[in-house]
Each structure stands twice: as C-alpha cells, then as structure tokens.
Amino acid sequence: MNGYARFLDNTLYSKTKRLMVIIATLLALMGSILMFPTKLVKAKMLPSKSANTFSVYVDLPAGSSIEETKKVSRCVVNILRQEKEILNMETFLGEGAPLDYAGLTKGSTLKGMENVSEIVINLTDKHSREEPSFIIIQRLRPIIQSTCEPMKNGTNIKMIEQPSGPPNLASIVVEVFGPNMEKISHVAKMVADILENTSKVVDVDVMMDEKFSKFSLEVNSDKISKSGVSVEQLNNILYLAFEGMVVAIKNPQNANDQIPIFLMLDKNTKELNSFSKGELESKLSSLKLMNKMGMMVPVNEMVELKEVPNNLSIFTKDLETMVNVIAETDMESQVYPLLDARETMIEEFSHKFEVTKEEGINTYMFDLHLKDKITGEKYLLRWDGEMKVTLDTFRDLGAAFIGALVLIFLLLVIYYKSFAISGIILAGSFLSIIGVIVGHWVADLVTTHTFFLTATSLIGFIALMGISSRNSLLLIDFAKSLMIEKGLEKRKAISIATATRAKPIMLTAVAIILGSALLAGDPIFGGLGVALISGTIAAVIVSLLFVPVLMNNSKAMDFDKQE
C-alpha cells in the first residue's frame, strides 16, 4: 500500500497527471455510451429464455377446409419428427391448444375455424441438451416456412416461444386505427409489407378476417311441409353427410360413463371435387329422405342454396376500430427493427398521407399520425407489444435511477453541508456505468448469442449507486479526519486515506463479484450479474483513482484551512 500511496501522491501533486486522469475517465464514459448508437451493446426488455416447450401456429387463408389445414399441419409435423430433441407433439385442428402461458395473450381462445391449427411441442429437459429452445426455433423456422407455406397460397406459419417476461401479443405490435375496417385493412397490409422487408423481423401477420364466399342452405318451409319430411330428419342427414353425428350409445360394463357411437361418411363421399354451386347441388341431390308415405324425397328440393359473403369480425380498442399487425424478431431486440421500419413507413406513407410524429417524450413517442391528402381521413399507427413494455420499463427504471440520484445527493448535502463534496460522491457513483456497459460488451463477445443490456441490468446499475457511494464516503471521511485530527495537508491526507481504504474497498468488491457470479449464467438475471460484477470493478477503479483527483481539486476539501 505504501507504493500505491506514493504513486497517488505523485499523481495528485502533478497537474498534468491529474488532468490526464480526468480526461481518460471522461473518454471512457463517452466511449461506453457510444456503444449504444454503434450497436456494440444492444438493449432489450429481457433476453430469450430456454424452455421445454414451444408452439407452432398454422393459419391458412380464410375459407380453407379442414383437410387443407391438416395437410399443411402434417407437413410441419413431418419436419419436426426429424429433431432428436423433440419428445412428443400434439396437433389441434380447427382450434387452439388448451391455454398456456404464451396462449393467454396470443389469441388462442379466438381460434375456432377450419383454417387454423396449433401444434404443441415438448422438448427434452433444457439442462440436458446443448441447444436452447430459442436456437432450435430460429433454426427450424426458415425450413418449415419455406417447405410448408407454399402448399397453400397465403398460409402463415408462426413459431411461438414461451415469453421470458410479461406476456404480450407479440414482440412487435402495430395497432392501426382508422375510420372503418375496409380502409384500416389497406393501411394494415402496407404496414405488414414494410415489416416483412425489415431485417430480423419474422412471423409477420395481420390479425383480421379475410373476405371469402360461402354457401348457405336455407330451408324452404312450404316445400318441406308438403313433402312430409320433418326438419329434424333434414338436419340429421345434412350433419351426417358433411360432419358426422352420434347415432347410438354403448353401455360397457367396465366404464362409468356411456360411450357415444359416432357415425360419419368416408372421406371420398364427404369431400366435394370443387368449390362450386353445381358440385354442391349435385351432392345434395344424391341425399334422399323417406317421408311418411314411404316416398324418397331429394334434399335439394327442400332447401335453397345461396352464395353469401362471410361475416367479418370487427376489433375495437378504447371504442375505436382497429387492426393489429404483429411480428416477432429473430434473435434481436425489438428496438432496432422498429426504428428501421418506422423510418421506412414515414417515407412510404408520405406519398399518400401527411405523416406527423408524436410530439414530446412519452410512452407513445414512436406513434405515427396519418392524414389522407385527398379525403382528409385520419389514421393512427400505435406501437404496442413487447416494444411498449420495453419502453415503459426503461422509462420507469430511468425515473427510479434519477430519483435515487436526487435522494442520495440531498442526503449527502445534509450530511456534508457541501454541494461540491456531494457532487464528487455522485460523480464517482455514476461512473460505474462505464463498467456496466463495457461488461455487457465483453459478455456479448464470449457468448454464442447476443448478450443484451436488459431491465435486470438497469436494476443492477441502480443497486451499484449505493455501493459506489459508500467507497467515496470512506475516502472523504478518512481524509477529513486526517486533516483535522492529524494536521496533514490535503494532498497527503487524500493519498494516505485512499491507500489505507483500498484494501477494504477491494475486499468488499471481491465479495460482491463472487456473490454475483452465480447470477451471470442465468438466462434472465444474467444482465443483473454482469452489471454487478463489471460495475463493481469500475466503481473500485473510479474510487481509487478518479475520486481522489476530484477531492484534491475541490476547495470544499480544504478542512485543514477551515480549522
């Protein structure tokens, strides 16, 4: 410690060396902050986590048959079967799987048509396999989409991971508000096209119904009454011909409940050769019912066949009509694709609309307001999903950080009765951010996937404020006592105080680092561990080198002259 004291004494004595320490520290601070715009360090709400299950959503164009859905789903299953890490899977045709954590907010309960299916996959335990689930999904996504989506034009296949944080509809959600569904859908499709052409954005989908035609069978009351056939007979034969129905009940001896016997026609009999009115009329004419007089009456004589459009669902939020455009990011934070897509949207929409950005720094600062140059109709593009959660979280944690700074500063001013000394302590505490950012950059270099600066990283940085402040308090109080009680000059007192307190400061830092090492490998709290480790190292360096220089340059530290 004597050698360190002499080194520090020489540094404090030389004006040039003191200036070099200050410049080097400021350059380190600027360099670390510049890692954000240069994307050397990327920010995200929470990183992806490795889970033991994931789902595949298969969405065919509206109006597709259950057989077409089954064909595409079987294609997906055949690819998944080749994966050794998959234990088992289950396909739900025409419906969503029983709700899980991911399905709570991703619309599983809305699935109830023949053009959708959900495949639930169970993987081997995450601790016994080399690949995490998000890497498996990233590898399988292009294979499945390129192989199975062309089987039916307009098919959309999405890979759904278990969310690592708060559940949300998707990583990127664009809410399109406007005057009516028809015009909103046009704007929503333009947004979807831009997202599809944005790098690192996958699984783009527009959550709205598509228009298609269907056939409606309407019973002719007059004809059915004259034919002597009951409406119940007509309903039964129609269900039997196209769906199937329960025709009897079995009462087994070893079962507590009755077992229904379900009767249905074979596949070739049920299916139509083409989607046409003539084909369906031919099918109905082949179905005949016996009336009370024993005569066979064709079904087509008792019903009227009409081609009608489907009923479109209308989605609203806050009493306004809207459509969601959703997308996921491929091993990337939502922030950077959003910024790229937003700039492209401003450029593309400016040809037809007057584009206005949201004013001020608020939760909806990325929103875009559109006004049609011809009709004057107004639209709103509002960003939601995990992007919204990320903005809210970082905003709240930033406010908590500022609040912690203000509170610590006020307490220090009350204790020292000096704004200058309080500022020195805060400056030393704030500079631990250098270690936090650089630590994430190093962690990203040594890991196989991107190591993001997350919400837990910011929690670690806020926690470091108290630890870093404690280091500076030790130095200032000890130097003050040496100047007042021992009569040492300021420079000498600062050197001795720093050298004497260096050992307990470093021992405390080692304890924090060893305690945080267990967190560094966690997929969710890894950012907290890295922030505590690297931030503590930076706090020690700043406390033992930069803070003494500020103390020496401050007139508020002239306690010997004051006494």
C-alpha positions in Angstrom: 0.0 0.0 0.0 2.9 2.3 0.6 3.8 2.1 -3.1 0.3 2.9 -4.1 0.3 5.9 -1.7 3.5 7.3 -3.3 2.0 6.8 -6.8 -1.2 8.5 -5.8 0.7 11.3 -4.1 2.8 12.0 -7.2 -0.3 11.9 -9.3 -2.1 14.4 -7.1 1.0 16.6 -7.0 1.3 16.8 -10.8 -1.3 19.0 -12.5 -0.7 17.2 -15.8 -1.3 13.8 -14.4 -4.5 14.9 -12.7 -5.7 16.3 -16.0 -4.8 13.1 -17.7 -6.8 11.0 -15.2 -9.9 13.3 -15.7 -9.6 13.2 -19.5 -9.1 9.4 -19.6 -12.2 8.9 -17.4 -14.4 11.2 -19.5 -13.2 9.5 -22.7 -14.1 6.1 -21.1 -17.5 7.4 -20.2 -18.1 8.8 -23.7 -16.8 5.6 -25.4 -19.1 3.4 -23.3 -22.1 5.5 -24.0 -21.3 5.5 -27.8 -21.6 1.7 -27.7 -25.4 2.1 -27.8 -25.7 4.1 -31.1 -23.0 1.9 -32.7 -24.9 -1.2 -31.6 -21.9 -2.7 -29.9 -24.2 -3.1 -26.9 -27.9 -3.6 -27.5 -30.8 -3.0 -25.2 -33.8 -5.3 -24.7 -36.5 -5.8 -22.1 -35.5 -9.4 -21.3 -33.4 -11.9 -23.3 -34.9 -15.1 -24.7 -35.0 -18.0 -22.3 -34.6 -21.7 -23.0 -37.9 -23.5 -22.3 -39.0 -27.1 -22.6 -41.9 -26.4 -24.9 -43.0 -24.2 -27.8 -45.9 -24.0 -30.3 -46.4 -23.7 -34.0 -49.4 -21.7 -35.2 -50.7 -22.7 -38.7 -53.0 -20.1 -40.3 -54.4 -20.8 -43.7 -56.3 -18.3 -45.8 -59.9 -17.8 -44.6 -62.3 -20.3 -46.2 -59.7 -23.1 -46.4 -61.1 -26.5 -45.5 -60.0 -28.7 -42.5 -58.4 -31.1 -45.0 -56.1 -28.4 -46.3 -55.3 -27.4 -42.8 -54.5 -31.0 -41.9 -52.2 -31.3 -45.0 -50.1 -28.3 -44.1 -50.0 -29.3 -40.4 -48.8 -32.8 -41.3 -46.0 -31.2 -43.3 -44.9 -29.3 -40.2 -45.1 -32.4 -38.1 -43.0 -34.4 -40.5 -40.2 -31.9 -40.3 -40.4 -31.7 -36.5 -40.2 -35.5 -36.3 -36.6 -35.4 -37.6 -35.5 -33.4 -34.5 -33.9 -35.7 -31.8 -34.6 -33.1 -29.1 -38.4 -33.3 -29.5 -40.0 -35.8 -27.2 -43.6 -35.6 -28.4 -46.1 -33.2 -30.0 -49.8 -32.8 -30.4 -51.8 -31.1 -33.2 -55.1 -29.3 -32.5 -57.0 -28.9 -35.8 -59.5 -26.2 -36.1 -58.9 -24.9 -32.6 -56.2 -23.6 -30.3 -54.4 -25.7 -27.7 -55.5 -25.5 -24.0 -54.3 -22.2 -22.7 -50.7 -22.0 -21.6 -48.6 -19.0 -20.6 -47.9 -18.0 -24.2 -51.5 -18.5 -25.3 -53.0 -16.3 -22.6 -52.4 -13.2 -24.8 -51.7 -14.5 -28.2 -55.3 -15.2 -29.2 -55.6 -19.0 -28.7 -59.2 -18.6 -27.5 -60.2 -16.9 -30.7 -59.3 -20.0 -32.8 -62.4 -21.9 -33.9 -62.4 -22.2 -37.7 -61.2 -24.9 -40.1 -58.3 -22.8 -41.5 -56.3 -22.8 -38.2 -54.4 -25.3 -36.2 -51.9 -25.3 -33.3 -49.0 -27.8 -32.8 -47.7 -28.1 -29.3 -44.1 -29.5 -29.0 -42.4 -30.8 -25.9 -38.6 -30.8 -25.8 -36.1 -32.7 -23.7 -35.1 -31.0 -20.5 -33.2 -27.8 -21.1 -30.4 -28.8 -18.7 -29.7 -32.0 -20.8 -29.5 -30.5 -24.3 -26.9 -28.3 -25.9 -29.2 -26.1 -27.9 -31.6 -23.7 -26.1 -35.1 -23.7 -27.3 -34.8 -20.3 -29.0 -31.9 -21.5 -31.1 -33.9 -24.6 -32.2 -36.8 -22.3 -33.2 -34.5 -20.0 -35.1 -33.0 -22.9 -37.0 -36.4 -24.6 -37.8 -38.4 -21.5 -38.7 -37.0 -21.0 -42.3 -37.1 -24.7 -43.0 -40.7 -25.1 -42.0 -41.9 -21.9 -43.6 -40.1 -22.5 -46.9 -41.4 -26.1 -47.1 -44.9 -25.9 -45.9 -46.3 -22.4 -46.6 -46.2 -22.9 -50.4 -48.6 -25.8 -50.1 -51.4 -23.3 -49.8 -51.0 -19.8 -51.1 -51.5 -17.3 -48.3 -50.5 -19.6 -45.5 -48.8 -18.1 -42.4 -46.9 -20.3 -40.0 -45.6 -18.8 -36.8 -43.2 -20.2 -34.2 -44.4 -19.2 -30.7 -41.9 -19.2 -27.8 -42.8 -19.1 -24.1 -42.3 -15.4 -23.1 -39.5 -14.7 -20.7 -41.2 -11.7 -19.2 -44.6 -10.2 -19.1 -47.0 -11.9 -21.6 -47.8 -9.9 -24.7 -49.4 -10.4 -28.1 -46.1 -10.3 -29.9 -42.6 -8.7 -29.8 -43.8 -6.0 -32.2 -47.4 -5.0 -32.4 -48.7 -2.1 -34.6 -52.2 -1.0 -33.8 -53.8 0.6 -36.9 -56.8 2.9 -36.0 -59.0 4.5 -38.7 -62.5 5.3 -39.9 -63.6 1.9 -41.0 -62.4 -1.7 -41.3 -62.0 -1.7 -45.1 -59.7 1.3 -45.1 -57.9 0.2 -42.0 -57.1 -3.2 -43.6 -55.5 -1.4 -46.6 -53.2 0.6 -44.3 -52.5 -2.5 -42.1 -51.4 -4.5 -45.2 -49.0 -1.7 -46.1 -47.5 -1.9 -42.6 -47.2 -5.7 -42.9 -45.4 -5.4 -46.2 -42.9 -3.0 -44.7 -42.3 -5.2 -41.7 -41.8 -8.3 -43.9 -39.0 -6.4 -45.7 -37.3 -5.3 -42.5 -34.2 -7.2 -41.4 -34.5 -9.5 -38.4 -38.4 -9.3 -38.4 -40.2 -12.7 -38.9 -43.7 -14.2 -38.5 -45.5 -11.1 -39.7 -49.3 -11.4 -39.7 -52.3 -9.1 -39.9 -55.0 -10.1 -37.3 -58.2 -9.6 -39.3 -60.6 -11.7 -41.2 -60.3 -12.1 -45.0 -63.3 -11.9 -47.3 -64.5 -15.1 -48.9 -67.7 -16.6 -50.2 -69.6 -19.5 -48.6 -72.8 -21.4 -49.4 -75.8 -21.0 -47.2 -78.6 -23.7 -47.0 -82.0 -22.2 -46.3 -84.9 -24.5 -45.5 -88.0 -23.9 -47.8 -90.8 -24.2 -45.3 -93.6 -24.7 -47.8 -91.8 -27.5 -49.7 -90.7 -29.3 -46.6 -94.3 -29.3 -45.2 -95.7 -30.6 -48.4 -93.1 -33.3 -48.8 -94.0 -34.9 -45.4 -90.4 -34.8 -44.1 -89.6 -33.3 -40.7 -87.0 -30.6 -40.2 -85.2 -32.9 -37.7 -84.7 -35.5 -40.5 -83.3 -32.9 -42.8 -80.8 -31.6 -40.1 -79.7 -35.1 -39.3 -78.9 -36.1 -42.9 -77.0 -32.9 -43.5 -74.9 -33.3 -40.4 -74.3 -37.0 -41.3 -73.3 -36.1 -44.9 -70.8 -33.3 -44.1 -69.7 -33.7 -40.4 -71.0 -36.9 -38.8 -73.2 -37.4 -35.8 -73.9 -39.6 -32.7 -76.3 -42.4 -33.7 -76.3 -44.6 -30.6 -74.9 -45.1 -27.1 -72.8 -48.0 -25.8 -73.0 -49.1 -22.1 -69.9 -51.0 -21.3 -69.6 -53.0 -18.1 -66.2 -51.6 -17.1 -66.9 -47.9 -17.8 -68.7 -45.4 -15.6 -70.0 -43.3 -18.5 -71.8 -44.1 -21.7 -69.7 -44.2 -24.8 -71.3 -42.4 -27.9 -71.1 -44.2 -31.2 -70.2 -41.6 -33.9 -71.2 -42.3 -37.5 -69.6 -40.4 -40.4 -69.2 -41.0 -44.1 -65.9 -41.9 -45.6 -63.5 -39.2 -46.9 -64.2 -39.6 -50.6 -68.0 -39.4 -50.0 -67.9 -36.3 -47.9 -65.5 -34.2 -50.0 -66.5 -32.1 -53.0 -64.4 -32.2 -56.1 -64.5 -28.5 -56.5 -65.8 -25.4 -54.7 -68.8 -24.6 -56.9 -72.6 -24.3 -56.6 -73.2 -27.0 -59.1 -71.0 -29.5 -57.3 -72.8 -28.9 -54.0 -76.2 -29.1 -55.7 -75.2 -32.5 -57.1 -74.2 -33.6 -53.7 -77.5 -32.6 -52.2 -79.5 -34.3 -54.9 -77.8 -37.6 -54.1 -79.1 -37.3 -50.5 -82.7 -38.5 -50.1 -85.1 -38.8 -47.2 -88.1 -41.1 -46.8 -91.4 -39.3 -46.0 -94.4 -40.6 -44.1 -95.8 -42.1 -47.3 -92.6 -44.1 -48.0 -91.5 -41.9 -50.8 -87.9 -40.8 -51.3 -87.5 -37.0 -51.4 -84.2 -35.4 -52.6 -82.7 -33.0 -50.1 -82.1 -30.3 -52.8 -85.9 -30.0 -53.3 -86.3 -28.8 -49.7 -83.5 -26.3 -49.4 -82.4 -23.2 -51.3 -78.7 -22.9 -51.9 -77.2 -19.3 -51.8 -73.7 -18.0 -52.2 -73.1 -15.4 -49.4 -70.1 -13.5 -48.1 -68.6 -14.4 -44.7 -69.2 -12.2 -41.6 -66.1 -10.2 -40.8 -65.0 -9.7 -37.2 -64.6 -6.1 -36.1 -62.0 -5.4 -33.4 -62.1 -2.3 -31.3 -59.9 -0.8 -28.6 -60.9 2.2 -26.5 -64.2 2.3 -28.5 -62.2 2.8 -31.8 -62.0 0.4 -34.7 -58.5 -1.1 -35.1 -56.5 -3.9 -36.6 -53.3 -5.5 -35.1 -50.3 -6.1 -37.2 -48.0 -8.5 -35.3 -44.4 -9.7 -35.8 -41.6 -11.4 -34.0 -37.8 -10.6 -34.0 -35.2 -13.2 -34.9 -32.7 -13.2 -32.1 -32.8 -9.4 -32.0 -34.1 -6.6 -29.7 -37.4 -5.0 -30.8 -35.9 -1.5 -30.7 -33.7 -1.7 -33.8 -36.1 -3.3 -36.3 -38.8 -0.9 -35.1 -36.6 2.2 -35.7 -35.7 0.9 -39.2 -39.3 0.0 -40.1 -40.6 3.3 -38.7 -38.3 5.3 -41.0 -39.4 3.3 -43.9 -43.1 3.8 -43.0 -42.6 7.6 -42.8 -41.1 7.5 -46.3 -43.6 5.2 -47.9 -46.8 6.7 -46.3 -45.7 10.3 -47.1 -46.6 9.7 -50.8 -50.3 9.4 -49.9 -50.6 10.7 -46.4 -49.5 13.6 -44.3 -47.3 11.9 -41.7 -47.0 13.5 -38.2 -44.8 12.1 -35.5 -45.9 12.0 -31.9 -44.7 15.1 -30.0 -42.8 15.0 -26.7 -41.1 12.2 -24.9 -43.8 9.9 -23.7 -45.0 6.3 -23.8 -46.3 6.7 -27.4 -43.4 8.7 -28.7 -42.9 6.3 -31.7 -46.5 6.6 -32.9 -47.3 8.0 -36.3 -50.4 10.0 -37.2 -51.6 9.8 -40.9 -53.9 12.1 -42.7 -55.1 11.2 -46.2 -54.1 14.0 -48.6 -57.3 13.6 -50.7 -60.1 12.6 -48.3 -58.6 14.1 -45.0 -59.3 10.8 -43.2 -57.1 10.3 -40.2 -55.3 7.1 -39.1 -53.0 6.3 -36.2 -50.2 3.8 -36.1 -49.5 2.9 -32.4 -46.7 0.6 -31.3 -47.5 -2.0 -28.6 -46.4 -5.5 -27.6 -43.1 -6.2 -26.0 -41.8 -3.0 -27.6 -44.2 -1.0 -25.4 -43.3 -3.0 -22.3 -39.6 -2.3 -23.0 -40.2 1.5 -23.3 -42.3 1.5 -20.2 -39.8 -0.5 -18.2 -36.7 1.5 -19.2 -38.7 4.7 -18.6 -39.7 3.7 -15.1 -36.2 2.4 -14.3 -34.7 5.6 -15.6 -37.0 7.6 -13.4 -36.1 5.4 -10.4 -32.4 6.0 -11.2 -32.9 9.8 -11.3 -34.9 9.6 -8.1 -32.1 7.6 -6.4 -29.5 10.2 -7.5 -31.6 13.1 -6.2 -32.3 11.4 -2.9 -28.6 10.4 -2.4 -27.5 13.9 -3.3 -29.9 15.5 -0.8 -28.8 13.2 2.0 -25.1 14.0 1.3 -25.8 17.7 1.2 -27.4 17.5 4.6 -24.5 15.4 6.0 -21.6 17.3 4.5 -23.3 20.7 4.1 -21.5 21.0 0.8 -22.8 20.7 -2.8 -19.2 20.1 -4.1 -18.4 17.1 -1.9 -21.9 15.6 -2.6 -21.2 16.1 -6.3 -17.9 14.3 -6.1 -19.6 11.3 -4.5 -22.3 11.2 -7.1 -19.8 11.6 -9.9 -17.9 8.5 -8.6 -21.1 6.5 -8.3 -22.4 7.4 -11.8 -19.2 6.4 -13.5 -19.8 2.8 -12.6 -22.0 2.8 -15.7 -18.7 2.5 -17.7 -18.1 -0.9 -16.2 -21.8 -2.0 -16.7 -21.8 -1.2 -20.4 -18.3 -2.5 -21.1 -19.1 -5.6 -19.2 -22.1 -6.3 -21.4 -19.9 -5.8 -24.5 -17.4 -8.3 -23.2 -20.1 -10.8 -22.3 -21.5 -10.4 -25.8 -18.1 -11.3 -27.3 -17.8 -14.5 -25.3 -21.3 -15.8 -25.7 -22.7 -17.6 -28.7 -25.8 -15.3 -29.0 -26.3 -11.6 -28.4 -26.0 -10.6 -24.8 -28.4 -7.7 -24.3 -28.4 -5.0 -21.7 -31.8 -5.7 -20.1 -34.1 -4.4 -17.4 -32.3 -6.5 -14.8 -29.0 -4.9 -15.9 -30.5 -1.5 -15.0 -31.6 -2.8 -11.7 -28.0 -3.9 -11.0 -26.8 -0.4 -12.0 -29.2 1.3 -9.6 -28.1 -1.1 -6.9 -24.4 -0.1 -7.6 -25.2 3.5 -6.7 -25.2 2.8 -3.0 -22.1 0.6 -3.2 -20.1 3.2 -5.2 -21.3 6.0 -2.9 -20.0 4.0 0.1 -16.5 3.8 -1.4 -16.3 7.6 -1.8 -17.7 8.2 1.7 -15.0 6.1 3.2 -12.3 8.1 1.4 -13.7 11.5 2.2 -14.4 10.9 5.9 -11.0 9.3 6.5 -9.2 12.1 4.6 -11.2 14.7 6.6 -10.2 13.1 9.9 -6.5 13.0 8.9 -6.6 16.7 8.0 -8.5 17.8 11.2 -7.0 15.5 13.8 -3.5 14.8 12.4 -3.0 18.2 10.8 -1.9 16.6 7.4 -2.1 18.7 4.3 -4.9 17.8 1.9 -2.8 16.0 -0.8 -1.0 13.9 1.8 -4.2 13.1 3.7 -6.0 12.0 0.5 -3.1 9.8 -0.6 -3.0 8.0 2.8 -6.7 7.7 3.2 -7.1 6.2 -0.3 -4.2 3.8 0.2 -5.5 2.7 3.6 -9.1 2.2 2.5 -8.1 0.5 -0.8 -7.9 -2.9 0.9 -11.4 -3.0 2.5 -12.8 -1.5 -0.7 -11.3 -4.2 -2.8 -12.3 -7.0 -0.3 -15.9 -5.7 -0.4 -15.7 -5.7 -4.2 -14.5 -9.3 -4.3 -17.4 -10.4 -2.1 -19.9 -8.7 -4.4 -18.2 -10.2 -7.5 -18.2 -13.7 -6.1 -21.8 -13.4 -5.0 -22.9 -12.1 -8.4 -21.1 -14.8 -10.4 -23.9 -17.2 -9.8 -26.3 -14.8 -11.5 -24.2 -14.2 -14.5 -25.0 -17.5 -16.1 -28.8 -17.2 -15.6 -30.7 -16.6 -18.9 -33.0 -13.9 -17.3 -30.9 -12.4 -14.5 -27.6 -12.7 -16.3 -27.7 -9.0 -17.0 -28.0 -8.3 -13.3 -25.0 -10.4 -12.5 -22.8 -8.9 -15.3 -23.9 -5.4 -14.2 -22.9 -6.0 -10.6 -19.6 -7.6 -11.5 -18.3 -5.2 -14.1 -19.9 -2.2 -12.4 -18.2 -3.1 -9.1 -14.8 -3.3 -10.9 -15.3 0.1 -12.5 -16.5 1.5 -9.2 -13.3 0.4 -7.5 -11.1 1.9 -10.2 -13.0 5.1 -10.1 -12.9 5.3 -6.3 -9.2 4.7 -6.0 -8.1 6.9 -8.9 -10.6 9.4 -10.2 -12.4 10.3 -6.9 -9.1 11.2 -5.2 -8.3 13.6 -8.1 -11.6 15.3 -7.7 -11.1 15.6 -4.0 -7.7 17.2 -4.4 -9.1 19.7 -6.9 -12.1 20.7 -4.7 -11.7 23.6 -2.4 -14.5 22.1 -0.3 -12.0 19.5 0.8 -9.7 22.2 2.5 -10.6 21.1 6.0 -7.2 21.9 7.3 -7.6 25.5 6.3 -11.1 25.6 7.6 -10.0 24.5 11.1 
